[in-house]
Amino acid sequence: MPPSIDKIAWIHLANGRILTARSKGKDTYYLPGGKRDPGETDLDTLAREIEEELSVRIKPETISHLGTFEAQAHGKADGVQVRMACYTADFDGELKPASEIEELAWLTYADRDRVSLVSQIIFEKLRELKQLS
């Protein structure tokens, strides 16, 4: 059985757009978040990754699970799946790229060809929910 990549992502929407991030040297946008460290819960991972990547602090009392999505992992061998648990949450601070993040971008449904396959599935779900323009 091929390996699976376990990731946590933050869904942050404003004015019908979704916040995405692009890592240095990459051309694909991703939903902010990342892989859990050993022993971390989803919420621990979410808070750590968002602070590391975007320089803001997630407000734990506002975290809500949006859904978990699976697809072929971007840039990985055929059959390698990514499983992404997605959460919404409010935050404190000013959004700015940090760590390996080169750029933040607010994308719409029309931009779905600029994101990974699992993110495209999430874009579809957000469009169904009338949350993404």
C-alpha positions as CSV (number, residue, x, y, z in Angstrom):
1,M,0.0,0.0,0.0
2,P,1.5,3.4,-1.0
3,P,2.3,5.8,1.8
4,S,-0.1,8.5,2.7
5,I,0.7,12.1,3.8
6,D,-1.2,13.4,6.8
7,K,-1.6,17.2,6.7
8,I,-3.6,19.9,8.5
9,A,-4.8,23.0,6.7
10,W,-6.3,26.4,7.6
11,I,-9.2,27.6,5.5
12,H,-9.3,31.4,5.7
13,L,-11.9,33.1,3.5
14,A,-12.6,36.8,3.0
15,N,-14.8,38.5,0.4
16,G,-15.3,35.2,-1.5
17,R,-11.5,34.5,-1.7
18,I,-9.4,32.0,0.0
19,L,-5.9,32.6,1.5
20,T,-3.2,30.5,-0.1
21,A,0.6,30.4,0.2
22,R,3.4,29.6,-2.2
23,S,6.7,28.2,-0.9
24,K,10.0,29.5,-2.1
25,G,11.0,28.0,-5.5
26,K,7.5,26.5,-6.1
27,D,4.8,27.5,-8.6
28,T,1.8,25.9,-7.0
29,Y,-0.2,27.5,-4.2
30,Y,-1.2,25.5,-1.1
31,L,-3.6,26.0,1.7
32,P,-1.5,27.2,4.8
33,G,-0.7,24.4,7.2
34,G,1.5,21.3,7.2
35,K,2.4,18.0,8.6
36,R,2.0,17.1,12.3
37,D,5.0,16.5,14.5
38,P,5.0,13.3,16.6
39,G,2.4,13.5,19.3
40,E,0.7,16.6,18.0
41,T,-3.1,16.9,17.8
42,D,-4.7,18.4,14.7
43,L,-5.2,21.7,16.7
44,D,-1.6,21.8,17.9
45,T,-0.4,21.3,14.4
46,L,-2.7,24.0,13.0
47,A,-1.6,26.6,15.6
48,R,2.1,25.8,15.1
49,E,2.1,25.7,11.3
50,I,0.1,28.9,10.9
51,E,2.3,30.8,13.3
52,E,5.4,29.5,11.6
53,E,4.2,30.2,8.0
54,L,2.0,33.3,8.4
55,S,3.2,35.0,11.6
56,V,-0.3,35.0,13.2
57,R,-1.8,33.2,16.2
58,I,-4.9,31.0,15.7
59,K,-7.6,31.6,18.4
60,P,-8.1,28.1,19.7
61,E,-11.7,28.7,20.9
62,T,-12.7,29.6,17.3
63,I,-11.4,26.5,15.6
64,S,-14.0,24.5,13.6
65,H,-13.5,21.4,11.4
66,L,-14.6,22.0,7.8
67,G,-13.9,18.6,6.5
68,T,-11.2,16.1,5.6
69,F,-10.2,15.6,1.9
70,E,-8.0,13.1,0.1
71,A,-6.3,13.1,-3.3
72,Q,-3.1,12.3,-5.2
73,A,-0.3,14.2,-3.5
74,H,1.1,17.0,-5.6
75,G,4.6,16.3,-7.0
76,K,4.7,12.8,-5.5
77,A,4.8,9.3,-7.1
78,D,1.5,8.0,-8.5
79,G,-0.5,6.4,-5.7
80,V,0.8,8.6,-2.9
81,Q,-2.2,10.2,-1.3
82,V,-2.5,13.3,0.8
83,R,-5.1,13.4,3.5
84,M,-5.9,17.0,4.6
85,A,-8.0,17.8,7.6
86,C,-9.2,21.4,7.1
87,Y,-10.2,23.9,9.8
88,T,-11.4,27.4,10.0
89,A,-10.4,29.7,12.8
90,D,-10.0,33.4,13.7
91,F,-6.6,34.8,14.4
92,D,-4.6,37.5,16.0
93,G,-1.9,39.4,14.2
94,E,-1.0,40.6,10.7
95,L,-0.8,38.0,8.0
96,K,2.7,38.0,6.4
97,P,4.8,35.3,4.8
98,A,7.4,33.6,7.1
99,S,9.6,30.5,7.1
100,E,9.6,28.8,3.7
101,I,6.6,30.9,2.4
102,E,7.5,33.4,-0.4
103,E,4.1,34.7,-1.2
104,L,0.5,34.9,0.1
105,A,-2.3,35.1,-2.5
106,W,-6.1,35.4,-2.3
107,L,-7.6,33.1,-4.9
108,T,-11.0,32.4,-6.2
109,Y,-12.7,29.4,-7.7
110,A,-11.4,30.5,-11.2
111,D,-7.8,30.1,-9.8
112,R,-8.2,26.4,-9.0
113,D,-5.7,25.4,-11.7
114,R,-3.0,27.1,-9.6
115,V,-3.4,24.8,-6.6
116,S,-2.8,21.2,-5.7
117,L,-5.3,18.5,-6.5
118,V,-6.5,18.1,-2.9
119,S,-6.9,21.9,-2.8
120,Q,-9.0,21.8,-6.0
121,I,-11.4,19.4,-4.3
122,I,-11.6,21.8,-1.3
123,F,-12.3,24.7,-3.8
124,E,-15.2,22.6,-5.2
125,K,-16.6,22.1,-1.7
126,L,-16.3,25.7,-0.8
127,R,-18.0,26.7,-4.1
128,E,-20.9,24.3,-3.3
129,L,-21.2,26.0,0.1
130,K,-21.3,29.4,-1.7
131,Q,-18.2,30.5,0.3
132,L,-15.8,30.9,-2.6
133,S,-16.4,33.3,-5.6
